[in-house]
Amino acid sequence: MIPTDAFLETAATISAIVLLIAMLIVILRAILGPSMADRVLALDLLTTLAIAFVAIVAVLYGQVVYLDVGIALALVGFLATVAFARFIARGGTENARKVEGDD
Amino acid sequence: MIDLLIAFLLLSGSAFALVAAIGIVRMPDLFIRMHAASKAGTLGAGLILLGVAVLANDASVSVRAVIAIVFIMLTAPIAAHLLGRAAYKTGVPLWQKSELDEWNAREEK
């Protein structure tokens, strides 16, 4: 499944580079993010972009296994986002401190 | 011809991903940022995976790419909904120029 001609390989390489730039920009939001939800949102988008990047790597190097990595990333990323959302809904780190104080 | 289609899918997918990334940095508040992240980001990844599925020309590979697309399309709205709800409940501020807060309007009635 390696691209048969240089045209497709160039297209795949360009889109991989664009995806890397996009991931760098998203990391900027994860660093800046005023609230914890902003950081979780950036993490969620980062996982989605990583899935796309891994799929392109699978094409470029002809390794089908990378697509399985992408599916596993989708599973883990979804569960992580849901877990973080529930954590925020329960009051995040403030609540954790409160529990420590009650002891 | 099919090469052009694949190149179009890959490049437009990465363009959407870049737009999502720019949106998540430039938009004014969390809830507006979620539009960029969960719509443009999902569409970008979906287009790229679709391009890979067409390019592979092999059933076992294409099915994996399509499964990944279906999974992303199913889970992205759920994750975005949960995150937005949690953020609103814990008082993440809206943009100053927001004109309508439907949740708040409903609870005041």
Backbone of each chain as ProteinMPNN parsed JSONL, in Angstrom:
{"seq_chain_A": "MIPTDAFLETAATISAIVLLIAMLIVILRAILGPSMADRVLALDLLTTLAIAFVAIVAVLYGQVVYLDVGIALALVGFLATVAFARFIARGGTENARKVEGDD", "coords_chain_A": {"N_chain_A": [[0.807, -1.204, 0.0], [2.144, 1.122, -0.276], [2.403, 4.408, -1.618], [1.961, 4.59, -5.122], [3.046, 6.434, -6.908], [5.091, 9.439, -7.173], [3.516, 11.657, -6.841], [1.308, 11.12, -5.09], [2.768, 10.497, -2.828], [3.994, 12.921, -2.253], [1.706, 14.468, -1.68], [0.77, 13.145, 0.631], [2.951, 13.547, 2.328], [2.969, 16.352, 2.556], [0.469, 16.765, 3.81], [0.94, 15.448, 6.199], [2.904, 17.083, 7.33], [1.476, 19.483, 7.614], [-0.382, 18.621, 9.483], [1.304, 18.187, 11.677], [2.111, 20.813, 12.214], [-0.397, 21.844, 12.937], [-0.814, 20.352, 15.275], [1.191, 21.393, 16.902], [0.235, 24.027, 17.22], [-2.109, 23.49, 18.631], [-1.066, 22.51, 21.018], [-0.134, 24.86, 22.058], [-2.516, 26.073, 22.954], [-3.144, 24.244, 24.952], [-1.166, 24.833, 26.761], [-1.625, 27.581, 27.311], [-4.356, 27.707, 28.059], [-6.937, 29.096, 29.95], [-8.833, 27.849, 31.692], [-9.361, 24.566, 33.16], [-10.975, 23.04, 31.538], [-10.428, 24.059, 29.008], [-7.874, 23.048, 28.568], [-8.384, 20.314, 28.553], [-10.004, 20.184, 26.324], [-8.161, 20.908, 24.337], [-6.476, 18.709, 24.549], [-8.198, 16.713, 23.683], [-8.64, 17.432, 20.978], [-6.035, 17.172, 20.156], [-5.642, 14.414, 20.326], [-7.408, 13.552, 18.309], [-6.159, 14.693, 16.061], [-3.776, 13.3, 16.191], [-4.608, 10.736, 15.553], [-5.272, 11.063, 12.835], [-2.721, 11.742, 11.876], [-1.268, 9.423, 12.419], [-2.586, 7.689, 10.711], [-1.756, 8.678, 8.242], [0.972, 8.202, 8.451], [0.879, 5.438, 8.397], [0.238, 5.074, 5.726], [2.462, 6.237, 4.443], [4.679, 4.704, 5.255], [3.819, 2.22, 4.7], [2.944, 0.474, 6.68], [0.53, -1.361, 8.007], [-0.182, -1.738, 10.604], [-0.148, 0.655, 12.003], [-2.652, 1.775, 11.621], [-4.25, 0.331, 13.366], [-3.153, 1.267, 15.713], [-4.157, 3.854, 15.56], [-6.937, 3.369, 15.927], [-6.917, 2.366, 18.543], [-5.957, 4.652, 19.837], [-8.14, 6.355, 19.425], [-10.073, 5.115, 21.03], [-8.878, 5.301, 23.639], [-8.541, 8.072, 23.836], [-11.175, 9.024, 23.795], [-12.205, 7.886, 26.178], [-10.516, 9.135, 28.021], [-11.236, 11.845, 27.72], [-13.927, 11.762, 28.55], [-13.581, 10.927, 31.21], [-12.111, 13.086, 32.251], [-14.015, 15.107, 31.896], [-16.006, 14.332, 33.684], [-14.557, 14.544, 36.005], [-14.096, 17.315, 36.088], [-16.759, 18.147, 36.316], [-17.367, 17.308, 38.859], [-16.141, 19.171, 40.357], [-13.444, 19.369, 40.144], [-10.052, 20.046, 41.072], [-10.539, 21.574, 43.321], [-12.51, 20.312, 44.852], [-11.12, 18.027, 45.585], [-9.275, 19.104, 47.338], [-10.997, 19.95, 49.338], [-11.937, 17.538, 50.371], [-9.611, 16.577, 51.47], [-9.309, 18.406, 53.528], [-11.416, 17.733, 55.223], [-10.655, 15.462, 56.518]], "CA_chain_A": [[0.0, 0.0, 0.0], [2.986, 2.306, -0.437], [1.927, 5.153, -2.778], [2.61, 4.115, -6.335], [3.829, 7.469, -7.585], [5.62, 10.518, -6.345], [2.451, 12.644, -6.595], [0.605, 10.787, -3.859], [3.695, 10.567, -1.697], [4.131, 14.343, -1.916], [0.47, 14.914, -1.018], [0.735, 12.583, 1.984], [3.97, 14.211, 3.143], [2.519, 17.719, 2.867], [-0.597, 16.779, 4.81], [1.532, 15.077, 7.489], [3.588, 18.264, 7.885], [0.429, 20.417, 8.059], [-0.943, 18.078, 10.73], [2.258, 18.435, 12.763], [2.001, 22.236, 12.571], [-1.654, 21.993, 13.666], [-0.647, 19.807, 16.625], [1.981, 22.361, 17.681], [-0.639, 25.149, 17.586], [-3.039, 23.027, 19.668], [-0.31, 22.433, 22.269], [-0.097, 26.228, 22.574], [-3.742, 26.281, 23.737], [-3.073, 23.423, 26.161], [-0.299, 25.532, 27.713], [-2.255, 28.85, 27.69], [-5.747, 27.546, 28.471], [-7.211, 29.645, 31.278], [-9.515, 26.897, 32.57], [-8.974, 23.17, 32.949], [-11.746, 22.529, 30.403], [-9.706, 24.427, 27.793], [-6.759, 22.112, 28.381], [-8.944, 19.01, 28.172], [-10.447, 20.325, 24.938], [-6.96, 20.847, 23.5], [-6.019, 17.311, 24.576], [-9.131, 15.95, 22.846], [-8.324, 17.726, 19.574], [-4.701, 16.615, 19.892], [-5.816, 12.976, 20.067], [-8.012, 13.4, 16.983], [-5.133, 14.979, 15.061], [-2.791, 12.217, 16.232], [-5.174, 9.613, 14.797], [-5.089, 11.37, 11.413], [-1.288, 11.677, 11.567], [-0.866, 8.012, 12.426], [-3.102, 7.074, 9.481], [-0.887, 9.075, 7.128], [2.225, 7.471, 8.618], [0.61, 4.076, 7.917], [0.326, 5.101, 4.261], [3.808, 6.596, 3.977], [5.641, 3.641, 5.506], [3.262, 0.927, 4.304], [2.76, -0.392, 7.844], [-0.902, -1.334, 8.317], [-0.366, -1.792, 12.063], [-0.373, 2.001, 12.524], [-4.09, 2.063, 11.652], [-4.732, -0.222, 14.639], [-2.741, 2.239, 16.73], [-5.122, 4.946, 15.491], [-8.199, 2.956, 16.548], [-6.679, 2.311, 19.986], [-5.876, 6.046, 20.293], [-9.501, 6.899, 19.47], [-10.708, 4.562, 22.241], [-8.282, 5.858, 24.857], [-8.802, 9.503, 23.866], [-12.573, 9.244, 24.197], [-12.358, 7.587, 27.612], [-9.819, 10.164, 28.79], [-12.032, 13.067, 27.72], [-15.101, 11.552, 29.402], [-13.139, 10.897, 32.603], [-11.764, 14.455, 32.64], [-15.247, 15.894, 31.984], [-16.659, 13.984, 34.952], [-13.715, 15.109, 37.069], [-14.391, 18.751, 36.156], [-18.135, 18.316, 36.783], [-17.41, 17.103, 40.315], [-15.496, 20.276, 41.041], [-12.015, 19.377, 39.855], [-9.089, 19.944, 42.163], [-11.074, 22.215, 44.527], [-13.202, 19.288, 45.622], [-10.106, 17.142, 46.152], [-8.718, 19.784, 48.507], [-12.016, 19.965, 50.383], [-11.957, 16.221, 50.992], [-8.428, 16.471, 52.327], [-9.528, 19.214, 54.71], [-12.377, 17.091, 56.11], [-10.064, 14.333, 57.249]], "C_chain_A": [[0.851, 1.269, 0.0], [2.514, 3.061, -1.684], [2.709, 4.8, -4.031], [3.452, 5.186, -6.995], [4.209, 8.604, -6.643], [4.539, 11.517, -5.975], [1.74, 12.384, -5.274], [1.505, 10.896, -2.643], [3.892, 12.009, -1.266], [2.901, 14.837, -1.168], [0.43, 14.413, 0.418], [1.751, 13.269, 2.885], [3.526, 15.613, 3.542], [1.451, 17.687, 3.948], [-0.085, 16.328, 6.17], [2.201, 16.282, 8.136], [2.566, 19.275, 8.404], [-0.181, 19.944, 9.373], [-0.003, 18.329, 11.901], [2.202, 19.886, 13.209], [0.733, 22.465, 13.387], [-1.513, 21.489, 15.097], [0.164, 20.757, 17.497], [1.103, 23.525, 18.143], [-1.594, 24.736, 18.705], [-2.335, 22.93, 21.023], [-0.209, 23.809, 22.915], [-1.33, 26.504, 23.436], [-3.718, 25.458, 25.023], [-2.195, 24.093, 27.207], [-1.004, 26.788, 28.236], [-3.511, 28.646, 28.518], [-6.081, 28.078, 29.84], [-7.891, 28.632, 32.204], [-9.047, 25.482, 32.262], [-9.714, 22.584, 31.746], [-11.07, 22.875, 29.08], [-8.592, 23.43, 27.51], [-7.263, 20.747, 27.954], [-9.412, 19.039, 26.719], [-9.255, 20.234, 23.984], [-6.433, 19.41, 23.422], [-6.872, 16.446, 23.658], [-8.823, 16.156, 21.368], [-6.971, 17.13, 19.197], [-4.793, 15.122, 19.593], [-6.391, 12.745, 18.672], [-6.976, 13.64, 15.886], [-4.081, 13.873, 15.03], [-3.295, 10.995, 15.469], [-4.966, 9.833, 13.297], [-3.63, 11.244, 11.014], [-0.812, 10.235, 11.473], [-1.37, 7.3, 11.167], [-2.225, 7.434, 8.295], [0.463, 8.367, 7.224], [2.064, 6.03, 8.127], [0.726, 4.008, 6.401], [1.765, 5.292, 3.809], [4.791, 5.442, 4.147], [5.094, 2.263, 5.168], [3.095, -0.051, 5.456], [1.295, -0.307, 8.284], [-1.148, -1.252, 9.823], [-0.684, -0.421, 12.64], [-1.849, 2.36, 12.549], [-4.715, 1.504, 12.928], [-4.354, 0.693, 15.801], [-3.729, 3.4, 16.764], [-6.438, 4.592, 16.168], [-8.044, 2.911, 18.071], [-6.607, 3.711, 20.571], [-7.264, 6.654, 20.406], [-10.216, 6.421, 20.726], [-10.197, 5.251, 23.498], [-8.592, 7.341, 24.98], [-10.217, 9.81, 24.309], [-12.748, 9.006, 25.69], [-11.686, 8.655, 28.468], [-10.646, 11.434, 28.857], [-13.247, 12.927, 28.63], [-14.697, 11.578, 30.873], [-12.804, 12.302, 33.09], [-13.013, 15.312, 32.801], [-15.96, 15.598, 33.297], [-15.89, 14.56, 36.134], [-13.993, 16.595, 37.23], [-15.782, 18.972, 36.737], [-18.224, 18.139, 38.294], [-16.676, 18.193, 41.079], [-13.984, 20.295, 40.921], [-11.173, 19.303, 41.1], [-9.601, 20.594, 43.446], [-11.704, 21.185, 45.46], [-12.204, 18.36, 46.31], [-9.52, 17.775, 47.413], [-9.7, 19.759, 49.676], [-12.026, 18.627, 51.14], [-10.759, 16.061, 51.919], [-8.634, 17.233, 53.631], [-10.449, 18.536, 55.73], [-11.753, 16.006, 56.982], [-9.595, 14.724, 58.651]], "O_chain_A": [[0.341, 2.362, 0.246], [2.248, 2.434, -2.71], [3.937, 4.72, -4.019], [4.483, 4.872, -7.589], [3.732, 8.714, -5.514], [4.616, 12.158, -4.927], [1.583, 13.283, -4.448], [1.079, 11.326, -1.571], [3.952, 12.304, -0.072], [3.014, 15.532, -0.159], [0.092, 15.17, 1.328], [1.472, 13.544, 4.052], [3.674, 16.023, 4.694], [1.499, 18.472, 4.895], [-0.606, 16.765, 7.196], [2.085, 16.487, 9.345], [2.741, 19.856, 9.475], [-0.465, 20.745, 10.263], [-0.456, 18.648, 13.0], [2.238, 20.182, 14.403], [0.752, 23.176, 14.392], [-2.023, 22.111, 16.029], [-0.125, 20.919, 18.683], [1.194, 23.966, 19.288], [-1.865, 25.518, 19.617], [-2.932, 23.23, 22.057], [-0.199, 23.934, 24.139], [-1.22, 27.091, 24.513], [-4.208, 25.905, 26.061], [-2.438, 23.949, 28.405], [-0.997, 27.05, 29.439], [-3.718, 29.307, 29.536], [-5.558, 27.564, 30.829], [-7.556, 28.565, 33.387], [-8.417, 25.232, 31.234], [-9.175, 21.748, 31.021], [-11.122, 22.091, 28.133], [-8.387, 23.016, 26.369], [-6.661, 20.092, 27.104], [-9.247, 18.07, 25.978], [-9.327, 19.568, 22.951], [-5.999, 18.955, 22.363], [-6.368, 15.572, 22.953], [-8.752, 15.199, 20.598], [-6.778, 16.647, 18.082], [-4.1, 14.621, 18.707], [-5.935, 11.867, 17.939], [-6.914, 12.897, 14.906], [-3.553, 13.544, 13.967], [-2.517, 10.299, 14.817], [-4.544, 8.928, 12.578], [-3.318, 10.709, 9.95], [-0.055, 9.871, 10.573], [-0.692, 6.43, 10.62], [-1.972, 6.592, 7.432], [1.035, 7.976, 6.207], [2.975, 5.465, 7.522], [1.236, 3.034, 5.848], [2.238, 4.601, 2.906], [5.641, 5.22, 3.285], [5.788, 1.258, 5.318], [3.102, -1.264, 5.249], [0.872, 0.694, 8.862], [-2.186, -0.761, 10.266], [-1.397, -0.316, 13.638], [-2.278, 3.153, 13.387], [-5.605, 2.126, 13.508], [-5.124, 0.873, 16.744], [-4.101, 3.88, 17.835], [-6.999, 5.408, 16.901], [-8.926, 3.361, 18.803], [-7.122, 3.957, 21.661], [-7.551, 7.383, 21.356], [-10.881, 7.201, 21.408], [-10.981, 5.726, 24.32], [-8.873, 7.832, 26.073], [-10.448, 10.73, 25.094], [-13.36, 9.814, 26.388], [-12.211, 9.04, 29.512], [-10.757, 12.045, 29.92], [-13.571, 13.841, 29.389], [-15.387, 12.181, 31.695], [-13.163, 12.677, 34.207], [-13.09, 16.139, 33.709], [-16.463, 16.512, 33.951], [-16.474, 15.001, 37.125], [-14.113, 17.094, 38.349], [-15.978, 19.872, 37.554], [-19.07, 18.758, 38.94], [-16.596, 18.149, 42.307], [-13.317, 21.136, 41.524], [-11.506, 18.607, 42.059], [-9.168, 20.228, 44.538], [-11.473, 21.181, 46.669], [-12.401, 17.955, 47.455], [-9.295, 17.1, 48.417], [-9.316, 19.576, 50.831], [-12.111, 18.588, 52.367], [-10.866, 15.49, 53.004], [-8.205, 16.792, 54.697], [-10.299, 18.726, 56.937], [-12.268, 15.68, 58.052], [-9.077, 13.883, 59.386]]}, "seq_chain_B": "MIDLLIAFLLLSGSAFALVAAIGIVRMPDLFIRMHAASKAGTLGAGLILLGVAVLANDASVSVRAVIAIVFIMLTAPIAAHLLGRAAYKTGVPLWQKSELDEWNAREEK", "coords_chain_B": {"N_chain_B": [[-6.85, 9.731, -12.007], [-8.175, 8.689, -9.714], [-6.061, 9.108, -8.065], [-5.983, 11.88, -7.9], [-8.338, 12.329, -6.452], [-7.683, 11.081, -4.002], [-5.495, 12.659, -3.193], [-6.816, 15.091, -2.945], [-8.581, 14.488, -0.809], [-6.757, 13.944, 1.309], [-5.3, 16.384, 1.481], [-7.332, 18.347, 1.868], [-8.377, 17.4, 4.234], [-6.194, 17.771, 5.992], [-6.088, 20.52, 5.827], [-8.502, 21.259, 7.047], [-7.922, 20.317, 9.607], [-5.876, 22.064, 10.301], [-7.286, 24.471, 10.306], [-8.994, 23.949, 12.466], [-7.105, 23.873, 14.515], [-6.096, 26.487, 14.46], [-8.452, 27.8, 15.081], [-8.923, 26.905, 17.711], [-7.039, 28.28, 19.089], [-7.504, 30.99, 18.509], [-10.199, 31.658, 19.012], [-12.65, 33.302, 21.174], [-13.888, 32.278, 23.685], [-14.317, 29.292, 25.758], [-16.58, 27.818, 24.892], [-17.033, 28.619, 22.302], [-14.654, 27.887, 21.211], [-14.983, 25.16, 21.288], [-16.556, 24.634, 19.088], [-14.76, 24.835, 16.91], [-12.93, 22.811, 17.627], [-14.461, 20.403, 17.854], [-15.988, 20.169, 15.533], [-14.59, 21.034, 13.076], [-12.199, 19.691, 13.584], [-12.959, 16.951, 13.803], [-14.02, 16.568, 11.241], [-11.723, 17.0, 9.7], [-9.973, 14.87, 10.511], [-11.64, 12.764, 9.76], [-11.819, 13.086, 6.943], [-9.142, 12.629, 6.21], [-8.777, 9.974, 7.057], [-10.641, 8.783, 5.396], [-9.441, 9.276, 2.941], [-7.174, 7.645, 3.271], [-8.463, 5.183, 3.384], [-9.459, 4.97, 0.772], [-7.095, 5.034, -0.644], [-5.75, 2.724, 0.204], [-6.804, 0.426, -1.068], [-7.413, -2.166, -0.371], [-9.249, -4.54, 1.245], [-9.075, -5.252, 4.039], [-7.574, -3.222, 5.133], [-8.971, -0.881, 4.421], [-11.374, -1.278, 5.778], [-10.563, -1.037, 8.425], [-9.824, 1.675, 8.506], [-12.332, 2.828, 7.975], [-13.768, 1.942, 10.196], [-12.414, 3.376, 12.164], [-13.196, 5.98, 11.396], [-16.016, 5.848, 11.833], [-16.021, 5.397, 14.577], [-14.835, 7.75, 15.578], [-16.714, 9.646, 14.701], [-18.913, 8.843, 16.205], [-18.11, 9.202, 18.888], [-17.08, 11.804, 19.252], [-19.155, 13.883, 19.443], [-20.338, 13.111, 21.896], [-18.266, 13.348, 23.757], [-17.735, 16.096, 23.489], [-20.176, 17.191, 24.313], [-20.338, 16.328, 27.026], [-18.087, 17.6, 28.064], [-18.63, 20.32, 27.592], [-20.952, 20.682, 29.138], [-19.979, 20.09, 31.728], [-18.115, 22.156, 31.967], [-19.764, 24.433, 31.81], [-21.353, 24.093, 34.095], [-19.463, 24.361, 36.144], [-18.932, 26.979, 35.997], [-17.355, 28.226, 33.969], [-16.513, 31.17, 32.303], [-18.643, 32.887, 29.903], [-18.113, 34.429, 26.667], [-17.742, 37.986, 26.68], [-19.292, 39.33, 24.774], [-21.334, 37.601, 24.218], [-24.686, 36.952, 23.309], [-26.877, 35.41, 23.992], [-27.85, 33.178, 26.455], [-28.957, 30.271, 26.715], [-29.331, 28.205, 28.571], [-29.169, 29.475, 31.082], [-31.292, 31.301, 30.793], [-33.445, 29.565, 30.736], [-33.445, 28.501, 33.301], [-34.027, 30.673, 34.859], [-36.691, 31.21, 34.474]], "CA_chain_B": [[-8.109, 10.298, -11.529], [-8.348, 8.298, -8.314], [-4.964, 9.75, -7.339], [-6.393, 13.258, -7.607], [-9.337, 12.258, -5.373], [-6.993, 10.788, -2.742], [-4.716, 13.84, -2.805], [-7.776, 16.101, -2.484], [-9.064, 14.109, 0.523], [-5.687, 14.11, 2.303], [-4.928, 17.786, 1.668], [-8.42, 19.104, 2.478], [-8.45, 16.956, 5.626], [-5.187, 18.44, 6.824], [-6.448, 21.943, 5.893], [-9.511, 21.393, 8.102], [-7.24, 20.143, 10.895], [-5.157, 23.308, 10.592], [-8.306, 25.465, 10.675], [-9.418, 23.633, 13.832], [-6.035, 24.254, 15.434], [-6.079, 27.953, 14.549], [-9.672, 28.185, 15.779], [-8.85, 26.638, 19.139], [-6.195, 29.3, 19.718], [-7.952, 32.354, 18.254], [-11.574, 31.943, 19.424], [-12.628, 34.043, 22.439], [-14.14, 31.556, 24.936], [-14.274, 27.825, 25.657], [-17.704, 27.212, 24.174], [-16.84, 28.896, 20.874], [-13.518, 27.05, 20.811], [-15.431, 23.777, 21.096], [-17.026, 24.487, 17.711], [-13.602, 24.539, 16.064], [-12.287, 21.533, 17.956], [-15.213, 19.174, 17.65], [-16.532, 20.029, 14.174], [-13.537, 21.043, 12.059], [-11.213, 18.649, 13.894], [-13.507, 15.643, 13.433], [-14.115, 16.502, 9.777], [-10.372, 16.85, 9.16], [-9.511, 13.496, 10.715], [-12.481, 11.881, 8.962], [-11.424, 13.16, 5.529], [-7.838, 11.978, 6.029], [-8.971, 8.525, 7.165], [-11.335, 8.367, 4.174], [-8.41, 9.232, 1.901], [-6.363, 6.441, 3.487], [-9.29, 4.02, 3.032], [-9.501, 4.859, -0.694], [-5.732, 4.778, -1.122], [-5.247, 1.399, 0.567], [-7.181, -0.512, -2.115], [-7.28, -3.497, 0.232], [-10.426, -4.531, 2.11], [-8.786, -5.312, 5.471], [-7.072, -1.912, 5.556], [-10.041, 0.105, 4.283], [-12.363, -1.483, 6.844], [-10.017, -0.45, 9.66], [-9.939, 3.138, 8.423], [-13.748, 3.194, 8.09], [-14.135, 1.749, 11.602], [-11.892, 4.528, 12.909], [-14.067, 7.13, 11.104], [-17.299, 5.663, 12.529], [-15.807, 5.563, 16.012], [-14.623, 9.176, 15.875], [-17.977, 10.355, 14.501], [-19.82, 8.504, 17.298], [-17.672, 9.619, 20.219], [-16.748, 13.233, 19.361], [-20.244, 14.683, 20.016], [-20.566, 12.758, 23.3], [-17.193, 13.958, 24.541], [-17.91, 17.553, 23.481], [-21.347, 17.497, 25.137], [-19.995, 16.158, 28.441], [-17.108, 18.618, 28.457], [-19.303, 21.615, 27.632], [-21.843, 20.672, 30.295], [-19.168, 20.191, 32.944], [-17.504, 23.481, 32.035], [-20.803, 25.416, 32.128], [-21.762, 23.905, 35.491], [-18.451, 24.835, 37.078], [-18.818, 28.424, 35.895], [-16.414, 28.8, 32.995], [-17.235, 32.349, 31.813], [-18.929, 33.074, 28.482], [-17.534, 35.625, 26.062], [-18.497, 39.176, 27.083], [-20.238, 39.756, 23.747], [-22.372, 36.594, 23.987], [-25.984, 37.612, 23.424], [-27.933, 34.527, 24.455], [-27.422, 32.07, 27.289], [-30.253, 29.591, 26.79], [-29.438, 27.422, 29.791], [-29.463, 30.409, 32.163], [-32.627, 31.854, 30.558], [-34.435, 28.551, 31.078], [-33.516, 28.289, 34.744], [-34.587, 31.845, 35.541], [-38.137, 31.265, 34.257]], "C_chain_B": [[-8.314, 9.973, -10.048], [-7.248, 8.918, -7.448], [-5.338, 11.173, -6.943], [-7.386, 13.28, -6.446], [-8.647, 12.038, -4.023], [-6.217, 12.008, -2.255], [-5.64, 14.923, -2.282], [-8.246, 15.782, -1.07], [-8.002, 14.369, 1.585], [-5.42, 15.591, 2.566], [-6.063, 18.59, 2.299], [-8.61, 18.681, 3.933], [-7.44, 17.665, 6.492], [-5.47, 19.935, 6.897], [-7.497, 22.163, 6.981], [-8.871, 21.246, 9.481], [-6.507, 21.415, 11.284], [-6.138, 24.407, 11.005], [-8.786, 25.229, 12.105], [-8.372, 24.095, 14.834], [-5.967, 25.768, 15.589], [-7.294, 28.432, 15.336], [-9.556, 28.01, 17.277], [-7.946, 27.645, 19.846], [-6.832, 30.68, 19.626], [-9.34, 32.673, 18.816], [-11.637, 32.463, 20.853], [-12.955, 33.249, 23.704], [-14.262, 30.055, 24.692], [-15.356, 27.278, 24.745], [-17.615, 27.481, 22.682], [-15.673, 28.063, 20.355], [-13.966, 25.622, 20.531], [-16.001, 23.555, 19.705], [-15.879, 24.076, 16.814], [-13.091, 23.134, 16.339], [-13.145, 20.359, 17.531], [-15.82, 19.073, 16.255], [-15.421, 19.974, 13.133], [-12.519, 19.932, 12.31], [-11.688, 17.266, 13.483], [-13.575, 15.491, 11.917], [-12.735, 16.299, 9.162], [-9.868, 15.427, 9.289], [-10.32, 12.516, 9.871], [-12.087, 11.883, 7.499], [-10.107, 12.444, 5.288], [-7.984, 10.46, 6.094], [-9.695, 7.985, 5.938], [-10.339, 8.274, 3.01], [-7.546, 7.993, 2.03], [-7.146, 5.192, 3.073], [-9.354, 3.841, 1.525], [-8.136, 4.452, -1.237], [-5.317, 3.329, -0.923], [-5.578, 0.358, -0.498], [-7.078, -1.956, -1.634], [-8.351, -3.547, 1.331], [-10.053, -4.46, 3.584], [-8.276, -3.969, 5.986], [-8.193, -0.876, 5.525], [-11.051, -0.024, 5.41], [-11.863, -0.882, 8.148], [-10.148, 1.064, 9.649], [-11.39, 3.559, 8.604], [-14.232, 3.017, 9.527], [-13.645, 2.917, 12.447], [-12.767, 5.754, 12.666], [-15.363, 7.021, 11.9], [-17.121, 5.915, 14.024], [-15.622, 7.034, 16.384], [-15.936, 9.932, 15.771], [-18.963, 10.067, 15.631], [-19.412, 9.17, 18.602], [-17.43, 11.12, 20.344], [-17.907, 14.061, 19.925], [-20.478, 14.392, 21.491], [-19.526, 13.436, 24.176], [-17.384, 15.463, 24.622], [-19.083, 17.953, 24.37], [-21.003, 17.416, 26.625], [-19.074, 17.27, 28.916], [-17.776, 19.986, 28.575], [-20.208, 21.747, 28.836], [-21.059, 20.863, 31.594], [-18.587, 21.588, 33.085], [-18.552, 24.526, 32.409], [-21.197, 25.325, 33.599], [-20.749, 24.46, 36.468], [-18.142, 26.308, 36.866], [-17.69, 28.947, 35.041], [-17.127, 29.961, 32.314], [-17.491, 32.307, 30.308], [-18.219, 34.32, 27.992], [-18.384, 36.823, 26.44], [-19.559, 39.556, 26.066], [-21.287, 38.698, 23.432], [-23.737, 37.23, 24.213], [-27.037, 36.728, 24.066], [-27.319, 33.386, 25.258], [-28.668, 31.245, 27.58], [-30.417, 28.809, 28.087], [-29.865, 28.316, 30.952], [-30.878, 30.963, 32.029], [-33.694, 30.859, 30.99], [-34.572, 28.414, 32.588], [-34.1, 29.479, 35.485], [-36.097, 31.889, 35.44], [-38.914, 30.75, 35.457]], "O_chain_B": [[-8.59, 10.857, -9.237], [-7.456, 9.214, -6.271], [-5.063, 11.622, -5.83], [-7.299, 14.134, -5.564], [-8.963, 12.7, -3.034], [-6.262, 12.358, -1.076], [-5.319, 15.601, -1.306], [-8.312, 16.67, -0.221], [-8.294, 14.941, 2.635], [-5.325, 16.015, 3.718], [-5.813, 19.425, 3.167], [-8.964, 19.506, 4.776], [-7.762, 18.113, 7.592], [-5.142, 20.574, 7.898], [-7.411, 23.123, 7.747], [-9.232, 21.962, 10.416], [-6.51, 21.808, 12.451], [-5.869, 25.176, 11.928], [-8.965, 26.177, 12.869], [-8.711, 24.646, 15.881], [-5.804, 26.281, 16.696], [-7.194, 29.348, 16.152], [-10.026, 28.852, 18.042], [-8.063, 27.846, 21.054], [-6.719, 31.469, 20.564], [-9.638, 33.839, 19.073], [-10.784, 32.118, 21.671], [-12.346, 33.521, 24.738], [-14.303, 29.607, 23.546], [-15.104, 26.392, 23.928], [-18.07, 26.668, 21.878], [-15.688, 27.592, 19.218], [-13.416, 24.949, 19.659], [-15.951, 22.442, 19.182], [-15.979, 23.111, 16.056], [-12.846, 22.359, 15.414], [-12.645, 19.415, 16.919], [-16.144, 17.966, 15.826], [-15.308, 18.998, 12.392], [-12.033, 19.306, 11.369], [-10.935, 16.493, 12.891], [-13.238, 14.441, 11.37], [-12.581, 15.524, 8.218], [-9.394, 14.835, 8.319], [-9.772, 11.556, 9.33], [-12.022, 10.828, 6.869], [-9.953, 11.735, 4.294], [-7.392, 9.74, 5.29], [-9.414, 6.876, 5.482], [-10.379, 7.341, 2.209], [-7.215, 7.355, 1.03], [-6.586, 4.262, 2.491], [-9.312, 2.715, 1.03], [-8.03, 3.641, -2.157], [-4.622, 2.757, -1.763], [-4.748, -0.497, -0.808], [-6.705, -2.851, -2.392], [-8.364, -2.709, 2.233], [-10.655, -3.681, 4.322], [-8.514, -3.614, 7.14], [-8.357, -0.095, 6.462], [-11.533, 0.977, 5.94], [-12.637, -0.285, 8.897], [-10.532, 1.67, 10.649], [-11.668, 4.535, 9.302], [-15.007, 3.831, 10.028], [-14.354, 3.396, 13.332], [-13.06, 6.497, 13.604], [-15.771, 7.975, 12.562], [-17.955, 6.559, 14.66], [-16.177, 7.507, 17.376], [-16.252, 10.758, 16.628], [-19.762, 10.932, 15.988], [-20.266, 9.651, 19.347], [-17.561, 11.665, 21.44], [-17.675, 14.88, 20.814], [-20.782, 15.303, 22.262], [-19.855, 14.025, 25.206], [-17.219, 16.054, 25.689], [-19.0, 18.941, 25.1], [-21.333, 18.319, 27.393], [-19.241, 17.815, 30.007], [-17.529, 20.724, 29.529], [-20.239, 22.791, 29.486], [-21.42, 21.679, 32.442], [-18.564, 22.148, 34.181], [-18.282, 25.407, 33.225], [-21.357, 26.344, 34.271], [-21.127, 24.978, 37.519], [-17.211, 26.842, 37.468], [-17.119, 29.995, 35.341], [-18.228, 29.781, 31.794], [-16.689, 31.776, 29.538], [-17.78, 35.157, 28.781], [-19.608, 36.714, 26.517], [-20.62, 40.053, 26.442], [-22.056, 38.861, 22.485], [-23.934, 37.959, 25.185], [-28.002, 37.239, 24.634], [-26.392, 32.716, 24.803], [-29.358, 31.486, 28.57], [-31.514, 28.751, 28.643], [-30.78, 27.986, 31.706], [-31.592, 31.085, 33.025], [-34.725, 31.245, 31.541], [-35.675, 28.232, 33.102], [-34.609, 29.337, 36.597], [-36.738, 32.552, 36.256], [-40.144, 30.729, 35.433]]}, "name": "protein", "num_of_chains": 2, "seq": "MIPTDAFLETAATISAIVLLIAMLIVILRAILGPSMADRVLALDLLTTLAIAFVAIVAVLYGQVVYLDVGIALALVGFLATVAFARFIARGGTENARKVEGDDMIDLLIAFLLLSGSAFALVAAIGIVRMPDLFIRMHAASKAGTLGAGLILLGVAVLANDASVSVRAVIAIVFIMLTAPIAAHLLGRAAYKTGVPLWQKSELDEWNAREEK"}
